[in-house]
């Protein structure tokens, strides 16, 4: 049975730069490209399977709702 890639990319939103660093580390370990959410649409087609990473404030992951709509 062939191994199938499940994810296409990592998308992140960062406030202080920490999430970007974690996204880059995960990108390095998985081989998946990492893009900031602000311009991910330029590189990732609609319907692609992605890992979303964002910073947390007041119990929610910031930027997730906007990224999910894209």
MODELLER restraints for C-alpha pairs under 7 A, 6 or more apart:
rsr = mdl.restraints
at = mdl.atoms
rsr.add(forms.Gaussian(group=physical.xy_distance, feature=features.Distance(at['CA:6:A'], at['CA:49:A']), mean=6.96, stdev=0.5))
rsr.add(forms.Gaussian(group=physical.xy_distance, feature=features.Distance(at['CA:7:A'], at['CA:49:A']), mean=4.88, stdev=0.5))
rsr.add(forms.Gaussian(group=physical.xy_distance, feature=features.Distance(at['CA:7:A'], at['CA:50:A']), mean=5.36, stdev=0.5))
rsr.add(forms.Gaussian(group=physical.xy_distance, feature=features.Distance(at['CA:8:A'], at['CA:32:A']), mean=6.60, stdev=0.5))
rsr.add(forms.Gaussian(group=physical.xy_distance, feature=features.Distance(at['CA:8:A'], at['CA:48:A']), mean=6.18, stdev=0.5))
rsr.add(forms.Gaussian(group=physical.xy_distance, feature=features.Distance(at['CA:8:A'], at['CA:49:A']), mean=5.38, stdev=0.5))
rsr.add(forms.Gaussian(group=physical.xy_distance, feature=features.Distance(at['CA:8:A'], at['CA:50:A']), mean=5.57, stdev=0.5))
rsr.add(forms.Gaussian(group=physical.xy_distance, feature=features.Distance(at['CA:9:A'], at['CA:32:A']), mean=5.15, stdev=0.5))
rsr.add(forms.Gaussian(group=physical.xy_distance, feature=features.Distance(at['CA:9:A'], at['CA:33:A']), mean=5.13, stdev=0.5))
rsr.add(forms.Gaussian(group=physical.xy_distance, feature=features.Distance(at['CA:9:A'], at['CA:34:A']), mean=5.92, stdev=0.5))
rsr.add(forms.Gaussian(group=physical.xy_distance, feature=features.Distance(at['CA:9:A'], at['CA:50:A']), mean=4.97, stdev=0.5))
rsr.add(forms.Gaussian(group=physical.xy_distance, feature=features.Distance(at['CA:9:A'], at['CA:51:A']), mean=6.45, stdev=0.5))
rsr.add(forms.Gaussian(group=physical.xy_distance, feature=features.Distance(at['CA:10:A'], at['CA:23:A']), mean=6.86, stdev=0.5))
rsr.add(forms.Gaussian(group=physical.xy_distance, feature=features.Distance(at['CA:10:A'], at['CA:32:A']), mean=6.57, stdev=0.5))
rsr.add(forms.Gaussian(group=physical.xy_distance, feature=features.Distance(at['CA:10:A'], at['CA:33:A']), mean=6.12, stdev=0.5))
rsr.add(forms.Gaussian(group=physical.xy_distance, feature=features.Distance(at['CA:10:A'], at['CA:34:A']), mean=4.50, stdev=0.5))
rsr.add(forms.Gaussian(group=physical.xy_distance, feature=features.Distance(at['CA:10:A'], at['CA:35:A']), mean=6.30, stdev=0.5))
rsr.add(forms.Gaussian(group=physical.xy_distance, feature=features.Distance(at['CA:10:A'], at['CA:50:A']), mean=5.50, stdev=0.5))
rsr.add(forms.Gaussian(group=physical.xy_distance, feature=features.Distance(at['CA:10:A'], at['CA:51:A']), mean=4.73, stdev=0.5))
rsr.add(forms.Gaussian(group=physical.xy_distance, feature=features.Distance(at['CA:10:A'], at['CA:52:A']), mean=5.96, stdev=0.5))
rsr.add(forms.Gaussian(group=physical.xy_distance, feature=features.Distance(at['CA:11:A'], at['CA:34:A']), mean=5.73, stdev=0.5))
rsr.add(forms.Gaussian(group=physical.xy_distance, feature=features.Distance(at['CA:11:A'], at['CA:35:A']), mean=5.01, stdev=0.5))
rsr.add(forms.Gaussian(group=physical.xy_distance, feature=features.Distance(at['CA:11:A'], at['CA:36:A']), mean=5.64, stdev=0.5))
rsr.add(forms.Gaussian(group=physical.xy_distance, feature=features.Distance(at['CA:11:A'], at['CA:37:A']), mean=5.46, stdev=0.5))
rsr.add(forms.Gaussian(group=physical.xy_distance, feature=features.Distance(at['CA:11:A'], at['CA:40:A']), mean=6.78, stdev=0.5))
rsr.add(forms.Gaussian(group=physical.xy_distance, feature=features.Distance(at['CA:11:A'], at['CA:50:A']), mean=6.76, stdev=0.5))
rsr.add(forms.Gaussian(group=physical.xy_distance, feature=features.Distance(at['CA:11:A'], at['CA:51:A']), mean=6.17, stdev=0.5))
rsr.add(forms.Gaussian(group=physical.xy_distance, feature=features.Distance(at['CA:11:A'], at['CA:52:A']), mean=4.91, stdev=0.5))
rsr.add(forms.Gaussian(group=physical.xy_distance, feature=features.Distance(at['CA:11:A'], at['CA:53:A']), mean=6.25, stdev=0.5))
rsr.add(forms.Gaussian(group=physical.xy_distance, feature=features.Distance(at['CA:12:A'], at['CA:19:A']), mean=6.86, stdev=0.5))
rsr.add(forms.Gaussian(group=physical.xy_distance, feature=features.Distance(at['CA:12:A'], at['CA:20:A']), mean=6.53, stdev=0.5))
rsr.add(forms.Gaussian(group=physical.xy_distance, feature=features.Distance(at['CA:12:A'], at['CA:23:A']), mean=6.69, stdev=0.5))
rsr.add(forms.Gaussian(group=physical.xy_distance, feature=features.Distance(at['CA:12:A'], at['CA:35:A']), mean=6.45, stdev=0.5))
rsr.add(forms.Gaussian(group=physical.xy_distance, feature=features.Distance(at['CA:12:A'], at['CA:36:A']), mean=5.03, stdev=0.5))
rsr.add(forms.Gaussian(group=physical.xy_distance, feature=features.Distance(at['CA:12:A'], at['CA:37:A']), mean=5.39, stdev=0.5))
rsr.add(forms.Gaussian(group=physical.xy_distance, feature=features.Distance(at['CA:12:A'], at['CA:52:A']), mean=5.65, stdev=0.5))
rsr.add(forms.Gaussian(group=physical.xy_distance, feature=features.Distance(at['CA:12:A'], at['CA:53:A']), mean=4.55, stdev=0.5))
rsr.add(forms.Gaussian(group=physical.xy_distance, feature=features.Distance(at['CA:12:A'], at['CA:54:A']), mean=5.50, stdev=0.5))
rsr.add(forms.Gaussian(group=physical.xy_distance, feature=features.Distance(at['CA:13:A'], at['CA:19:A']), mean=6.87, stdev=0.5))
rsr.add(forms.Gaussian(group=physical.xy_distance, feature=features.Distance(at['CA:13:A'], at['CA:36:A']), mean=5.99, stdev=0.5))
rsr.add(forms.Gaussian(group=physical.xy_distance, feature=features.Distance(at['CA:13:A'], at['CA:37:A']), mean=5.71, stdev=0.5))
rsr.add(forms.Gaussian(group=physical.xy_distance, feature=features.Distance(at['CA:13:A'], at['CA:53:A']), mean=6.43, stdev=0.5))
rsr.add(forms.Gaussian(group=physical.xy_distance, feature=features.Distance(at['CA:13:A'], at['CA:54:A']), mean=4.71, stdev=0.5))
rsr.add(forms.Gaussian(group=physical.xy_distance, feature=features.Distance(at['CA:13:A'], at['CA:55:A']), mean=6.81, stdev=0.5))
rsr.add(forms.Gaussian(group=physical.xy_distance, feature=features.Distance(at['CA:13:A'], at['CA:63:A']), mean=6.27, stdev=0.5))
rsr.add(forms.Gaussian(group=physical.xy_distance, feature=features.Distance(at['CA:14:A'], at['CA:20:A']), mean=5.89, stdev=0.5))
rsr.add(forms.Gaussian(group=physical.xy_distance, feature=features.Distance(at['CA:14:A'], at['CA:54:A']), mean=5.98, stdev=0.5))
rsr.add(forms.Gaussian(group=physical.xy_distance, feature=features.Distance(at['CA:14:A'], at['CA:55:A']), mean=5.98, stdev=0.5))
rsr.add(forms.Gaussian(group=physical.xy_distance, feature=features.Distance(at['CA:15:A'], at['CA:55:A']), mean=6.75, stdev=0.5))
rsr.add(forms.Gaussian(group=physical.xy_distance, feature=features.Distance(at['CA:19:A'], at['CA:53:A']), mean=6.74, stdev=0.5))
rsr.add(forms.Gaussian(group=physical.xy_distance, feature=features.Distance(at['CA:19:A'], at['CA:54:A']), mean=6.19, stdev=0.5))
rsr.add(forms.Gaussian(group=physical.xy_distance, feature=features.Distance(at['CA:19:A'], at['CA:55:A']), mean=6.37, stdev=0.5))
rsr.add(forms.Gaussian(group=physical.xy_distance, feature=features.Distance(at['CA:23:A'], at['CA:34:A']), mean=6.43, stdev=0.5))
rsr.add(forms.Gaussian(group=physical.xy_distance, feature=features.Distance(at['CA:23:A'], at['CA:53:A']), mean=7.00, stdev=0.5))
rsr.add(forms.Gaussian(group=physical.xy_distance, feature=features.Distance(at['CA:24:A'], at['CA:34:A']), mean=6.42, stdev=0.5))
rsr.add(forms.Gaussian(group=physical.xy_distance, feature=features.Distance(at['CA:27:A'], at['CA:33:A']), mean=5.77, stdev=0.5))
rsr.add(forms.Gaussian(group=physical.xy_distance, feature=features.Distance(at['CA:27:A'], at['CA:34:A']), mean=5.91, stdev=0.5))
rsr.add(forms.Gaussian(group=physical.xy_distance, feature=features.Distance(at['CA:37:A'], at['CA:67:A']), mean=6.57, stdev=0.5))
rsr.add(forms.Gaussian(group=physical.xy_distance, feature=features.Distance(at['CA:54:A'], at['CA:61:A']), mean=5.53, stdev=0.5))
rsr.add(forms.Gaussian(group=physical.xy_distance, feature=features.Distance(at['CA:54:A'], at['CA:62:A']), mean=5.64, stdev=0.5))
rsr.add(forms.Gaussian(group=physical.xy_distance, feature=features.Distance(at['CA:54:A'], at['CA:63:A']), mean=6.50, stdev=0.5))
rsr.add(forms.Gaussian(group=physical.xy_distance, feature=features.Distance(at['CA:55:A'], at['CA:61:A']), mean=5.63, stdev=0.5))
rsr.add(forms.Gaussian(group=physical.xy_distance, feature=features.Distance(at['CA:55:A'], at['CA:62:A']), mean=5.60, stdev=0.5))
rsr.add(forms.Gaussian(group=physical.xy_distance, feature=features.Distance(at['CA:56:A'], at['CA:62:A']), mean=5.90, stdev=0.5))
